[in-house]
Amino acid sequence: MTATTHEIAIEADRVVKTFRSWDRDEHRREWAGLTLLHECDPGLAPQPLSRREPGGRPAVVMSRIPGTPLGGRPLTPGQVAGVAEAMNRLHTAVPRGGLDRLPSRLWGVADAVKGLRDVYGPSLPGGAEPTTSRAVDEARRWLACDEPDRLARDAGQHRVFAQADGNLGNFLWDGERCRLVDFEDSGLSDRAYEIADLVEHVSVTLTGLFEADDLVDRLDLSPALVHRVRQMRRLYATFWLYMLLPGNRGHHRNPPGSVERQAERTLALLA
């Protein structure tokens, strides 16, 4: 998860996304994801137009869609409803037969559980601040219990095509509705995992752009799936806690006090 995977050139009626790195087939996933959505729900995302290799680097040319990225200020109720509508459309666009042909998204549930257990080893310092140290300890205890294993084991029960990037800036708002961009990690995923990816993303939580329950209440979820979203939020909360710890790449990219706020959020979700 890096902030410099690609360059964007915006033209009058199209956008060219040129990749700086593509060792995980990001350019192919982008093209395949846009193609699939254009077939199943045209208008929700850009239309793929062509592929290029300028200077040997892969690039995807797509239509330019209206709207400006969300983020930077709290969402209005209409914008929250627009995000929910876009997520519902995305997660129901691809029929079951189409899902069977999809590769798994990059960094899925099982990858997250294993990766977090690896980094939350005994040598991980909790930091000098007491709340942060306590949150690290609680995250380590939770990752050692059987709930994360159950989340990974049951990930095939609510399969959806996933954008696989919870950054709110990937939702473009035109004043009436949201459209989606950025599909370089896309693929088959668990619906609760994808919802948690958005509501626990630091682009939302550290700035208080909306309350998680306000969005979850607008999605078409059963009570069991709402409970599963809550469990998946614990997984993402522990991820962002780790990313914001001193020495990790999220620490200096966010305002002072971010790790302490994330520690409090993690403790509340793990309680």
C-alpha positions, 0 to 999 in steps of 0.5 A: 500500500504505497502512495506512489504506485501510479501517475494520473494525467487528466485530459478533456474526456479521458484519464491516463493512469500510468503505473510506476510499479506493476509487480502484482499485476496492478495494471491488469487488475485495473483493466479487468475491474473496469471492464467487468463493471462496464459490462455489469453496471455501466456508469458506476466507474470509468469506461476502459478505453485502451491500454498503452506502454509509454516508456515500457510502463503499463498505462490504462486509458479510461473515460473521465467521469464527473465528480470530485473526490470526497474527503477533506471535510465531513460528509453531508447526509446526502453524500453518505447516502451516495457512498452507500448507494455506490457500495451497494451497486458495486457489491451486487453488480457482478452475478454469481457466475462472474464471481467464480471467474475472479481472482482474489483481491490483493491482501484479502482476509487471510493475508491480513490475519497472517500479516498482522500476527507476524508484525504484532510479535513479542518484539513489537514495542507499544510506545511510551504513551500508556494508551497506545501501549495498552492498545498494542497489547489488546490487539496482540491478544485479540489476534491470538484468539480464534475470532480472526481465524473464523473471519478468514475461514468464513470469508467465502460466505458473502463474496463480492467484487471488491474495489479493494481500497478503502480510501474515501478519495476514490469516491467521486461526488457530482452533487447527486451520486458517487462514482468509483475509481482506482481498481488496481487491487480489485478482485473477489473479496468478503463484503464485510471486509470491504465495508470495514476497509472503508469505515476504518480507513484513516482517511475517514477515522482520523478526520471524522468525516462520517460515523461508521454506523451512519453508513452501515445503516444505509447498506443492505445488510442482514443482522448477521452481516452487520455483526461481521462488519463489526468484527472486521473493523477490529481487524482494520483497526489493528492494521491502522494502529500498527501503521501509525506506530512510531517508525512505521510509514503512517506515523509521519504522514499524519498529524501529531496525536494520530496514533493516540486517537487510533489507539483509543478507537482500537480499544473501543472496538476490541472491548 
